Amino acid sequence: MIICITGTNTDVGKTIATAALAAQLKAAGKHVIVAKPVQTGEPAGLGDAPTIARLAGVQKTEMVAVW
C-alpha cells in the first residue's frame, strides 16, 4: 500500500497528518516507511522529516533534497 499526503499550501497540517497516520499504521503492525523527498525553506535538520520521525516513532530519516 502506498499513501501520498499532499496539500495546497504550507501550514495546512500535512506533517501532523502524516505522522498520525504513520503512527497508527505502525501500531497496527504494519511496516511503515515515511519519505519526505523534498524540503524547502528550512535548514537541513530543521524541516518536517525530523518532526514526522519523532511523532511517528520512526528510527531513521534522510533528507534527499533541501532547497
N, CA, C and O atoms as a GROMACS GRO file, in nm:
protein
  268
    1MET      N    1   0.084  -0.116   0.000
    1MET     CA    2   0.000   0.000   0.000
    1MET      C    3   0.090   0.124   0.000
    1MET      O    4   0.188   0.130   0.074
    2ILE      N    5   0.057   0.219  -0.081
    2ILE     CA    6   0.127   0.347  -0.085
    2ILE      C    7   0.024   0.456  -0.059
    2ILE      O    8  -0.080   0.461  -0.124
    3ILE      N    9   0.055   0.543   0.036
    3ILE     CA   10  -0.033   0.656   0.068
    3ILE      C   11   0.047   0.783   0.045
    3ILE      O   12   0.159   0.796   0.093
    4CYS      N   13  -0.010   0.876  -0.028
    4CYS     CA   14   0.056   1.003  -0.056
    4CYS      C   15  -0.023   1.116   0.009
    4CYS      O   16  -0.142   1.134  -0.020
    5ILE      N   17   0.042   1.191   0.096
    5ILE     CA   18  -0.021   1.305   0.162
    5ILE      C   19   0.022   1.431   0.087
    5ILE      O   20   0.142   1.456   0.072
    6THR      N   21  -0.074   1.508   0.041
    6THR     CA   22  -0.044   1.633  -0.029
    6THR      C   23  -0.131   1.745   0.026
    6THR      O   24  -0.229   1.720   0.096
    7GLY      N   25  -0.094   1.867  -0.004
    7GLY     CA   26  -0.172   1.983   0.036
    7GLY      C   27  -0.146   2.097  -0.059
    7GLY      O   28  -0.050   2.095  -0.136
    8THR      N   29  -0.232   2.196  -0.053
    8THR     CA   30  -0.223   2.307  -0.148
    8THR      C   31  -0.145   2.426  -0.095
    8THR      O   32  -0.127   2.525  -0.166
    9ASN      N   33  -0.097   2.417   0.029
    9ASN     CA   34  -0.025   2.530   0.086
    9ASN      C   35   0.063   2.482   0.200
    9ASN      O   36   0.060   2.364   0.236
   10THR      N   37   0.141   2.571   0.258
   10THR     CA   38   0.219   2.539   0.377
   10THR      C   39   0.130   2.557   0.500
   10THR      O   40   0.030   2.628   0.496
   11ASP      N   41   0.169   2.492   0.609
   11ASP     CA   42   0.098   2.505   0.737
   11ASP      C   43  -0.049   2.466   0.728
   11ASP      O   44  -0.135   2.530   0.789
   12VAL      N   45  -0.079   2.359   0.653
   12VAL     CA   46  -0.217   2.311   0.645
   12VAL      C   47  -0.235   2.176   0.714
   12VAL      O   48  -0.345   2.120   0.712
   13GLY      N   49  -0.129   2.123   0.776
   13GLY     CA   50  -0.142   2.001   0.855
   13GLY      C   51  -0.087   1.874   0.793
   13GLY      O   52  -0.111   1.765   0.846
   14LYS      N   53  -0.014   1.884   0.684
   14LYS     CA   54   0.040   1.765   0.617
   14LYS      C   55   0.135   1.687   0.707
   14LYS      O   56   0.129   1.564   0.712
   15THR      N   57   0.221   1.757   0.778
   15THR     CA   58   0.320   1.691   0.864
   15THR      C   59   0.252   1.616   0.977
   15THR      O   60   0.284   1.500   1.003
   16ILE      N   61   0.158   1.680   1.045
   16ILE     CA   62   0.088   1.616   1.157
   16ILE      C   63   0.002   1.501   1.108
   16ILE      O   64  -0.001   1.395   1.171
   17ALA      N   65  -0.067   1.519   0.996
   17ALA     CA   66  -0.149   1.410   0.940
   17ALA      C   67  -0.062   1.291   0.902
   17ALA      O   68  -0.099   1.176   0.927
   18THR      N   69   0.053   1.318   0.841
   18THR     CA   70   0.145   1.211   0.803
   18THR      C   71   0.195   1.136   0.925
   18THR      O   72   0.197   1.012   0.926
   19ALA      N   73   0.237   1.209   1.027
   19ALA     CA   74   0.288   1.146   1.149
   19ALA      C   75   0.180   1.064   1.218
   19ALA      O   76   0.207   0.952   1.263
   20ALA      N   77   0.058   1.116   1.226
   20ALA     CA   78  -0.051   1.044   1.291
   20ALA      C   79  -0.085   0.916   1.215
   20ALA      O   80  -0.104   0.811   1.276
   21LEU      N   81  -0.093   0.925   1.084
   21LEU     CA   82  -0.123   0.808   1.003
   21LEU      C   83  -0.012   0.704   1.014
   21LEU      O   84  -0.041   0.585   1.029
   22ALA      N   85   0.112   0.747   1.009
   22ALA     CA   86   0.225   0.654   1.022
   22ALA      C   87   0.225   0.586   1.158
   22ALA      O   88   0.250   0.466   1.167
   23ALA      N   89   0.197   0.662   1.263
   23ALA     CA   90   0.193   0.605   1.398
   23ALA      C   91   0.082   0.501   1.411
   23ALA      O   92   0.103   0.396   1.472
   24GLN      N   93  -0.034   0.529   1.355
   24GLN     CA   94  -0.145   0.434   1.362
   24GLN      C   95  -0.116   0.307   1.284
   24GLN      O   96  -0.144   0.197   1.331
   25LEU      N   97  -0.059   0.321   1.166
   25LEU     CA   98  -0.024   0.204   1.086
   25LEU      C   99   0.083   0.121   1.156
   25LEU      O  100   0.078  -0.002   1.155
   26LYS      N  101   0.181   0.188   1.215
   26LYS     CA  102   0.286   0.118   1.288
   26LYS      C  103   0.227   0.044   1.408
   26LYS      O  104   0.265  -0.071   1.435
   27ALA      N  105   0.136   0.108   1.480
   27ALA     CA  106   0.071   0.045   1.595
   27ALA      C  107  -0.013  -0.076   1.554
   27ALA      O  108  -0.034  -0.167   1.633
   28ALA      N  109  -0.060  -0.076   1.430
   28ALA     CA  110  -0.139  -0.188   1.377
   28ALA      C  111  -0.050  -0.299   1.324
   28ALA      O  112  -0.099  -0.397   1.268
   29GLY      N  113   0.082  -0.284   1.342
   29GLY     CA  114   0.174  -0.389   1.300
   29GLY      C  115   0.221  -0.380   1.156
   29GLY      O  116   0.284  -0.473   1.106
   30LYS      N  117   0.192  -0.271   1.091
   30LYS     CA  118   0.236  -0.253   0.952
   30LYS      C  119   0.380  -0.205   0.947
   30LYS      O  120   0.428  -0.137   1.038
   31HIS      N  121   0.449  -0.241   0.839
   31HIS     CA  122   0.584  -0.190   0.814
   31HIS      C  123   0.567  -0.054   0.750
   31HIS      O  124   0.509  -0.043   0.642
   32VAL      N  125   0.617   0.050   0.814
   32VAL     CA  126   0.593   0.186   0.769
   32VAL      C  127   0.724   0.253   0.729
   32VAL      O  128   0.822   0.249   0.803
   33ILE      N  129   0.722   0.314   0.613
   33ILE     CA  130   0.832   0.398   0.568
   33ILE      C  131   0.772   0.533   0.533
   33ILE      O  132   0.678   0.542   0.455
   34VAL      N  133   0.827   0.638   0.591
   34VAL     CA  134   0.782   0.773   0.560
   34VAL      C  135   0.893   0.842   0.482
   34VAL      O  136   1.008   0.844   0.525
   35ALA      N  137   0.857   0.898   0.367
   35ALA     CA  138   0.956   0.965   0.283
   35ALA      C  139   0.916   1.111   0.263
   35ALA      O  140   0.800   1.141   0.233
   36LYS      N  141   1.010   1.199   0.281
   36LYS     CA  142   0.992   1.341   0.251
   36LYS      C  143   1.102   1.376   0.151
   36LYS      O  144   1.210   1.421   0.191
   37PRO      N  145   1.076   1.354   0.021
   37PRO     CA  146   1.183   1.367  -0.078
   37PRO      C  147   1.235   1.509  -0.098
   37PRO      O  148   1.350   1.526  -0.138
   38VAL      N  149   1.152   1.609  -0.072
   38VAL     CA  150   1.196   1.748  -0.092
   38VAL      C  151   1.149   1.832   0.026
   38VAL      O  152   1.035   1.820   0.071
   39GLN      N  153   1.237   1.917   0.075
   39GLN     CA  154   1.204   2.012   0.182
   39GLN      C  155   1.251   2.149   0.137
   39GLN      O  156   1.366   2.165   0.098
   40THR      N  157   1.163   2.247   0.142
   40THR     CA  158   1.202   2.382   0.102
   40THR      C  159   1.186   2.479   0.218
   40THR      O  160   1.100   2.462   0.304
   41GLY      N  161   1.272   2.579   0.220
   41GLY     CA  162   1.257   2.687   0.315
   41GLY      C  163   1.307   2.661   0.456
   41GLY      O  164   1.289   2.746   0.543
   42GLU      N  165   1.368   2.548   0.481
   42GLU     CA  166   1.419   2.515   0.615
   42GLU      C  167   1.562   2.465   0.604
   42GLU      O  168   1.596   2.395   0.509
   43PRO      N  169   1.647   2.500   0.701
   43PRO     CA  170   1.782   2.443   0.703
   43PRO      C  171   1.775   2.292   0.725
   43PRO      O  172   1.682   2.242   0.788
   44ALA      N  173   1.873   2.220   0.674
   44ALA     CA  174   1.878   2.075   0.694
   44ALA      C  175   1.870   2.042   0.842
   44ALA      O  176   1.937   2.105   0.924
   45GLY      N  177   1.789   1.943   0.876
   45GLY     CA  178   1.773   1.901   1.014
   45GLY      C  179   1.664   1.973   1.088
   45GLY      O  180   1.627   1.932   1.199
   46LEU      N  181   1.610   2.080   1.031
   46LEU     CA  182   1.505   2.156   1.098
   46LEU      C  183   1.371   2.148   1.025
   46LEU      O  184   1.277   2.219   1.062
   47GLY      N  185   1.361   2.066   0.925
   47GLY     CA  186   1.239   2.057   0.846
   47GLY      C  187   1.139   1.959   0.904
   47GLY      O  188   1.144   1.928   1.023
   48ASP      N  189   1.049   1.912   0.821
   48ASP     CA  190   0.940   1.826   0.864
   48ASP      C  191   0.982   1.682   0.891
   48ASP      O  192   0.920   1.616   0.974
   49ALA      N  193   1.085   1.633   0.825
   49ALA     CA  194   1.123   1.492   0.841
   49ALA      C  195   1.156   1.456   0.986
   49ALA      O  196   1.108   1.353   1.034
   50PRO      N  197   1.236   1.535   1.057
   50PRO     CA  198   1.262   1.501   1.198
   50PRO      C  199   1.136   1.505   1.284
   50PRO      O  200   1.122   1.426   1.377
   51THR      N  201   1.045   1.596   1.254
   51THR     CA  202   0.919   1.605   1.328
   51THR      C  203   0.835   1.480   1.305
   51THR      O  204   0.781   1.424   1.400
   52ILE      N  205   0.823   1.438   1.180
   52ILE     CA  206   0.747   1.317   1.149
   52ILE      C  207   0.810   1.197   1.218
   52ILE      O  208   0.740   1.114   1.275
   53ALA      N  209   0.942   1.187   1.212
   53ALA     CA  210   1.012   1.074   1.275
   53ALA      C  211   0.984   1.070   1.425
   53ALA      O  212   0.957   0.964   1.480
   54ARG      N  213   0.992   1.185   1.490
   54ARG     CA  214   0.970   1.191   1.635
   54ARG      C  215   0.826   1.155   1.670
   54ARG      O  216   0.803   1.075   1.761
   55LEU      N  217   0.729   1.212   1.601
   55LEU     CA  218   0.589   1.188   1.634
   55LEU      C  219   0.542   1.048   1.598
   55LEU      O  220   0.457   0.992   1.666
   56ALA      N  221   0.597   0.991   1.490
   56ALA     CA  222   0.553   0.859   1.444
   56ALA      C  223   0.636   0.746   1.504
   56ALA      O  224   0.600   0.629   1.488
   57GLY      N  225   0.745   0.779   1.572
   57GLY     CA  226   0.830   0.675   1.629
   57GLY      C  227   0.917   0.606   1.527
   57GLY      O  228   0.954   0.490   1.545
   58VAL      N  229   0.952   0.676   1.420
   58VAL     CA  230   1.039   0.622   1.317
   58VAL      C  231   1.183   0.641   1.361
   58VAL      O  232   1.218   0.746   1.415
   59GLN      N  233   1.266   0.541   1.340
   59GLN     CA  234   1.404   0.545   1.388
   59GLN      C  235   1.499   0.624   1.300
   59GLN      O  236   1.596   0.681   1.350
   60LYS      N  237   1.474   0.629   1.170
   60LYS     CA  238   1.571   0.688   1.078
   60LYS      C  239   1.500   0.776   0.977
   60LYS      O  240   1.395   0.740   0.924
   61THR      N  241   1.558   0.891   0.951
   61THR     CA  242   1.508   0.978   0.844
   61THR      C  243   1.627   1.022   0.760
   61THR      O  244   1.740   1.029   0.809
   62GLU      N  245   1.601   1.051   0.636
   62GLU     CA  246   1.705   1.103   0.547
   62GLU      C  247   1.649   1.222   0.471
   62GLU      O  248   1.534   1.220   0.427
   63MET      N  249   1.730   1.324   0.457
   63MET     CA  250   1.692   1.438   0.375
   63MET      C  251   1.748   1.412   0.235
   63MET      O  252   1.868   1.393   0.219
   64VAL      N  253   1.662   1.411   0.136
   64VAL     CA  254   1.704   1.382  -0.001
   64VAL      C  255   1.741   1.509  -0.075
   64VAL      O  256   1.848   1.517  -0.135
   65ALA      N  257   1.654   1.609  -0.072
   65ALA     CA  258   1.680   1.734  -0.143
   65ALA      C  259   1.628   1.850  -0.059
   65ALA      O  260   1.509   1.858  -0.030
   66VAL      N  261   1.717   1.939  -0.021
   66VAL     CA  262   1.679   2.055   0.059
   66VAL      C  263   1.706   2.180  -0.023
   66VAL      O  264   1.816   2.200  -0.074
   67TRP      N  265   1.603   2.265  -0.034
   67TRP     CA  266   1.619   2.392  -0.106
   67TRP      C  267   1.586   2.505  -0.014
   67TRP      O  268   1.593   2.622  -0.054
   0.00000   0.00000   0.00000
